Amino acid sequence: MAKIVKGTKRYILLRGRNENEDDIVIDMFSKKELDIALKEGRVEAQDNVVRVEVMGKVDLTKPKKSGKG
């Protein structure tokens, strides 16, 4: 798993279809990688690209219950 630090910005490519027309693409790029993909034609104008910024970690553990009532 890649390490992503707070404040990091990533670009997520969403290209869809399916219900048996297949072709669902989800990919993640840094800004530099996205620029290269655009130049190479791997990302097109009709593709959906979403910018995401990492806000920090989330504690996914259940909160401990107190011994009181």
WOTAGI-V116852 format. One record per residue. PHI is phi in whole degrees, -180 to 180 (none if undefined). OMEGA is omega in radians with two decimals (999 if undefined). Layout:
phi;omega
PHI;OMEGA
PHI;OMEGA
This chain:
phi;omega
none;-3.13
-75;3.10
-84;3.11
-122;-3.09
-96;3.12
-56;3.14
93;3.13
-67;3.09
-109;3.11
-130;3.13
-118;-3.09
-109;3.11
-91;3.10
-123;3.11
-127;-2.96
-118;3.01
166;3.04
83;-2.70
58;3.06
72;2.87
-92;3.11
54;-3.14
48;2.94
-117;-3.12
-123;3.00
-131;-3.10
-142;-3.11
-123;-3.09
-131;2.86
-84;-3.14
-61;-3.13
-64;3.13
-65;3.12
-65;3.11
-60;3.11
-65;3.13
-63;3.09
-64;3.14
-64;-3.12
-82;3.11
82;3.11
-78;3.06
-117;-3.06
-114;-3.07
-62;-3.11
-83;3.09
-73;3.08
-94;3.10
-121;-3.09
-115;3.08
-93;-3.11
-125;3.07
-117;3.14
-74;-3.09
-96;3.14
141;-3.11
-88;3.10
-119;3.09
-81;-3.08
-95;3.10
-79;3.13
-72;3.10
-66;3.12
-74;3.12
-84;3.11
-75;-3.14
-74;-3.12
-87;3.08
1;999
